Amino acid sequence: MPTMRALVGAQSLTAESLGLGNRIGSIAPGFDADIIAVDGDPLADITATQRVVFVMKGGLVVRNR
């Protein structure tokens, strides 16, 4: 599976399948702000998703390395 498709599937498609696509799974106005940043480019190296350096949950920063 292409990396981009796997990343999208893990986010927006999962939210839609849970019936929550109107609240989570995308970065958009009115959506819950759950965001991560990783060290590296996950499209070039999927293991970058294991190196989380920033986490925002519900609009609050909970990790900022």
C-alpha positions in Angstrom: 0.0 0.0 0.0 1.4 3.5 -0.8 2.5 5.4 2.3 0.1 8.3 1.7 -2.8 6.0 1.4 -1.9 4.3 4.6 -1.6 7.6 6.5 -5.0 8.9 5.1 -6.6 5.6 5.9 -5.4 5.8 9.5 -6.9 9.3 9.9 -9.8 10.5 7.9 -11.1 7.2 6.6 -11.1 5.7 10.1 -13.0 8.8 11.4 -15.6 8.4 8.6 -16.0 4.6 9.3 -16.7 5.4 13.0 -19.3 8.0 12.0 -17.1 10.8 13.3 -15.9 12.3 10.0 -17.7 15.6 10.8 -15.6 16.1 14.0 -12.3 14.3 13.6 -9.8 13.0 11.0 -9.1 16.3 9.2 -7.6 19.7 10.0 -10.5 22.1 9.5 -12.4 24.8 11.3 -14.8 23.2 13.9 -12.9 19.9 14.1 -11.3 18.6 17.3 -7.6 19.7 17.2 -5.7 16.4 17.6 -2.5 16.8 15.8 1.0 15.2 15.9 4.3 16.2 14.3 7.0 13.7 13.7 10.8 13.9 13.2 11.2 13.2 9.5 9.2 12.8 6.4 6.7 9.8 6.8 6.2 9.7 3.1 9.9 9.0 2.6 10.4 6.9 5.7 7.3 5.5 7.4 9.3 4.8 10.6 9.2 8.6 11.2 5.7 8.0 12.6 7.5 6.4 15.5 9.4 9.6 16.3 6.6 11.9 17.6 7.9 15.3 18.7 4.7 17.3 19.1 1.2 16.4 20.2 -1.9 18.6 20.4 -5.0 17.0 22.0 -8.3 18.9 22.0 -6.5 22.1 21.1 -4.0 21.9 24.0 -0.3 21.1 23.5 0.5 18.0 25.6 4.0 17.3 24.2 6.5 19.6 22.6 10.0 18.1 22.4 
